[in-house]
Amino acid sequence: MSACPQFSHDEFTRAYHAHEWGEPVSDPIILFEYVVLHTFQAGLPLHWVLKRREAFRDALCNFEPARLARFSEDDVAEFLLNPRVIRNRRKAETTRQNAQAWLRLRTEEGGDAGLLRFFYGFVGGRPVVNRWATAAEVPATAPAGDALARELKSRGFGLLGPFGGYSLLQTAGLVNDHLLTCPRHSECAQLVAEWEPG
């Protein structure tokens, strides 16, 4: 059996595929980390972001939304001097904006459990297990990703369009898009079978 070919680029993408992508997320802090990573991925190859992930973690307050929401202009300026990250002012400022939007969303949805229900609501409340035979069948986006992107935009999030919305669903395991020939398909499907709503 072969792994999904789009994750064969380097050690970072292979590890991401083997240990994260497609596993149903149950921790909103991890979900917010994925929001940050996909914000920086916008328009870029995934491996560019993954190989800088630990640098992002160091530079972006360990992906803690409450701390990122308070990022000052000086903090943004310092971030942009860091040679280990992707130095993009718009993405850095949008990360602060998304942290602020995340905190509002958490309040509006009734805390961490409400946040998870909000995201899982875009897939009918339960992770979706797709059955793709080839990489060409895996969509770049889908109605659930489009709907998530529209709702996040209306809630004040930025740089998470339909592609980013669907990528977020895939990464967080709300959608299992591993190929049927990939060992991770059955592993993630088993996690879905054992999954219980929070």
C-alpha positions as CSV (number, residue, x, y, z in Angstrom):
1,M,0.0,0.0,0.0
2,S,1.3,3.5,-0.8
3,A,0.9,6.8,1.0
4,C,-0.7,9.8,-0.5
5,P,1.7,11.1,-3.1
6,Q,1.1,14.8,-2.4
7,F,2.9,14.3,1.0
8,S,6.1,12.7,-0.4
9,H,8.0,16.0,-0.7
10,D,10.2,15.9,2.4
11,E,10.5,14.7,6.0
12,F,8.2,17.4,7.3
13,T,5.3,16.7,4.9
14,R,5.8,12.9,5.4
15,A,5.6,13.3,9.2
16,Y,2.6,15.6,8.9
17,H,0.9,13.0,6.8
18,A,1.8,10.1,9.0
19,H,0.9,11.6,12.3
20,E,-1.7,14.4,11.8
21,W,-3.4,14.9,8.5
22,G,-6.9,13.4,8.7
23,E,-7.0,12.6,12.4
24,P,-10.2,14.0,14.0
25,V,-9.1,16.8,16.2
26,S,-10.5,17.1,19.7
27,D,-8.3,19.9,21.1
28,P,-9.3,23.4,20.0
29,I,-5.7,24.7,20.7
30,I,-4.4,22.3,18.0
31,L,-7.2,23.4,15.7
32,F,-6.2,27.0,16.2
33,E,-2.6,26.1,15.4
34,Y,-3.9,24.7,12.1
35,V,-5.7,28.0,11.5
36,V,-2.4,29.8,11.9
37,L,-0.5,27.4,9.6
38,H,-3.1,27.6,6.9
39,T,-3.1,31.4,7.1
40,F,0.6,31.4,6.4
41,Q,0.2,28.7,3.7
42,A,-2.1,30.9,1.6
43,G,-0.6,30.9,-1.9
44,L,2.4,28.8,-0.9
45,P,3.4,25.1,-1.0
46,L,2.6,23.3,2.2
47,H,6.2,22.2,2.9
48,W,7.4,25.8,3.1
49,V,5.2,26.2,6.1
50,L,5.8,22.9,7.7
51,K,9.6,23.1,7.7
52,R,9.2,26.5,9.5
53,R,6.6,25.2,12.0
54,E,8.8,25.2,15.1
55,A,10.1,28.7,14.2
56,F,6.5,29.9,13.9
57,R,5.8,28.3,17.3
58,D,8.6,30.2,18.8
59,A,7.8,33.5,17.1
60,L,4.0,33.3,17.5
61,C,3.6,32.7,21.3
62,N,3.3,28.9,21.0
63,F,0.1,29.5,18.9
64,E,-1.7,30.7,22.0
65,P,-4.7,32.8,20.7
66,A,-5.0,35.0,23.8
67,R,-1.3,36.0,23.5
68,L,-1.4,36.4,19.7
69,A,-4.6,38.6,20.0
70,R,-2.5,41.1,21.9
71,F,0.3,41.2,19.4
72,S,1.4,44.8,19.1
73,E,2.9,46.6,16.0
74,D,6.3,46.2,17.7
75,D,5.6,42.5,17.9
76,V,4.7,42.3,14.2
77,A,7.8,44.3,13.4
78,E,10.0,41.9,15.4
79,F,8.4,38.9,13.7
80,L,9.2,40.4,10.3
81,L,12.9,40.5,11.2
82,N,13.0,36.8,12.0
83,P,14.8,35.0,9.1
84,R,13.4,31.6,10.3
85,V,9.7,32.3,9.4
86,I,7.8,33.4,6.3
87,R,8.1,37.2,6.6
88,N,4.9,38.5,5.3
89,R,3.3,41.5,7.0
90,R,-0.2,40.8,5.8
91,K,-0.1,37.2,7.1
92,A,1.4,38.3,10.4
93,E,-1.3,41.0,10.9
94,T,-4.0,38.5,9.8
95,T,-2.8,36.0,12.3
96,R,-3.4,38.6,15.0
97,Q,-6.8,39.3,13.5
98,N,-7.6,35.6,13.4
99,A,-6.6,35.2,17.1
100,Q,-9.0,38.0,18.0
101,A,-11.7,36.4,15.9
102,W,-11.1,33.0,17.5
103,L,-11.5,34.4,21.0
104,R,-14.8,36.1,19.9
105,L,-16.0,32.9,18.3
106,R,-15.1,30.9,21.4
107,T,-17.2,33.3,23.5
108,E,-20.1,33.3,21.1
109,E,-20.2,29.5,20.8
110,G,-19.9,28.8,24.5
111,G,-16.3,27.9,25.1
112,D,-14.0,25.2,23.8
113,A,-16.7,22.5,23.4
114,G,-18.8,25.0,21.4
115,L,-15.8,25.8,19.2
116,L,-15.5,22.1,18.3
117,R,-19.2,21.8,17.6
118,F,-19.0,24.9,15.4
119,F,-16.3,23.4,13.2
120,Y,-17.8,19.9,13.1
121,G,-21.1,21.4,12.2
122,F,-19.8,22.0,8.7
123,V,-19.5,18.2,8.2
124,G,-22.9,17.3,9.7
125,G,-21.5,16.9,13.2
126,R,-19.3,13.9,12.4
127,P,-16.1,13.4,10.4
128,V,-16.5,12.4,6.8
129,V,-14.6,9.4,5.4
130,N,-14.1,9.7,1.7
131,R,-13.0,6.9,-0.6
132,W,-10.7,8.2,-3.2
133,A,-8.7,5.8,-5.4
134,T,-6.3,8.3,-7.0
135,A,-4.9,11.7,-6.0
136,A,-6.6,13.2,-9.0
137,E,-10.0,12.5,-7.3
138,V,-9.1,14.4,-4.1
139,P,-10.8,17.8,-4.4
140,A,-9.1,21.1,-3.7
141,T,-12.3,22.3,-2.1
142,A,-15.9,21.2,-1.5
143,P,-19.2,22.7,-0.3
144,A,-18.2,22.2,3.3
145,G,-15.0,24.1,2.8
146,D,-16.8,26.8,0.9
147,A,-19.3,27.2,3.7
148,L,-16.7,27.2,6.4
149,A,-14.7,29.9,4.6
150,R,-17.8,32.1,4.2
151,E,-18.7,31.7,7.8
152,L,-15.2,32.4,9.1
153,K,-15.0,35.5,6.9
154,S,-18.3,36.7,8.4
155,R,-16.9,36.1,11.9
156,G,-13.8,38.3,11.2
157,F,-11.2,35.8,10.0
158,G,-9.0,36.6,7.1
159,L,-6.9,34.7,4.4
160,L,-9.0,31.5,4.8
161,G,-10.8,31.2,1.5
162,P,-12.5,28.0,0.1
163,F,-9.1,26.3,-0.5
164,G,-7.9,27.2,3.0
165,G,-11.3,26.2,4.5
166,Y,-11.2,22.8,2.9
167,S,-7.5,22.3,3.8
168,L,-8.4,23.1,7.4
169,L,-11.1,20.4,7.3
170,Q,-8.7,17.9,5.9
171,T,-5.9,18.6,8.3
172,A,-8.2,18.6,11.3
173,G,-9.7,15.2,10.3
174,L,-13.2,16.5,9.8
175,V,-12.7,15.1,6.3
176,N,-10.6,11.9,5.7
177,D,-9.1,12.4,2.2
178,H,-6.4,9.8,2.4
179,L,-6.4,7.5,-0.6
180,L,-7.8,4.0,-0.1
181,T,-4.3,2.7,-0.9
182,C,-2.8,4.7,1.9
183,P,-2.5,2.9,5.3
184,R,-3.5,6.1,7.0
185,H,-7.0,5.9,5.4
186,S,-8.0,2.9,7.5
187,E,-6.2,4.3,10.6
188,C,-8.1,7.6,10.4
189,A,-11.3,5.8,9.5
190,Q,-11.0,3.7,12.7
191,L,-10.5,6.9,14.7
192,V,-13.8,8.2,13.2
193,A,-15.5,4.9,14.1
194,E,-14.3,5.4,17.7
195,W,-15.0,9.2,17.7
196,E,-17.5,10.6,20.1
197,P,-18.7,14.2,20.0
198,G,-17.3,16.4,22.7
